[in-house]
Amino acid sequence: MTNYPASHSGSPLHTLSVLVENRPGVLARVSGLFARRAFNINSLSVSPTERPDISRITVTAAVDEVPLDQIIKQLNKLLHVLKIVDLDEATTVERELVLIKVAANQTNRSDVLEIVRLFRVRVVDVNPESLTIEATGASGKIDALLSLLDNYGIIELVRSGAVAMTRGPKALSEKVVGSEITGR
């Protein structure tokens, strides 16, 4: 059986939410900092925010506390980085999207469809030899789904990586001054 969750060296998995100015090259500088420190990024997602001048980079990485503090300090020094938060699992909503192409023929199709029903996910493509399934949810749900579908033969898989935000009415960008004004 394949181990689909990203393996790591026993270090805790952290999710960082990094607000940056929406400019070319910022992602390369942020990911390059992890590479220079020899930390593997488990997932990376970049997207626009409610403000057109700001993008959000969501990074998950297995890092111990001391090196994480150093990474956050170095990220804060990067040009066009506005705010960094190490998200707490208890106060965060985190989701992933995954597309899974699984072998499903006449013999096992009903079993695969039962798993689809139990997990409340969707079939987005049907072929005589396969089904393509779309699922969104917390990484634990995605891992459990993949574990069950692995028994039928996963042909192809693409996983978006985590996107996350804190619970409650406040936006992470609330205290960020207009990025053009910060002088960073």
Number of C-alpha atoms within 10 A of each C-alpha: 8 9 10 12 14 12 10 13 8 9 12 12 14 19 26 23 23 22 24 25 21 20 11 8 10 18 19 9 16 20 17 13 16 16 12 8 11 9 17 14 15 18 17 18 17 18 12 14 16 10 11 9 14 22 23 28 24 24 23 22 21 20 21 14 12 8 12 17 13 12 18 16 12 13 21 15 12 15 15 22 23 24 18 19 15 16 19 13 12 8 11 14 17 18 18 20 17 18 18 22 22 23 22 22 15 9 7 11 17 12 13 21 17 11 14 18 12 10 16 11 16 15 16 13 11 12 10 10 11 20 22 20 20 18 21 18 17 16 17 12 15 20 16 14 18 20 17 13 19 17 13 16 14 19 13 11 13 11 14 14 20 22 24 22 21 18 12 9 6 10 13 17 18 7 10 13 10 14 16 10 7 10 8 12
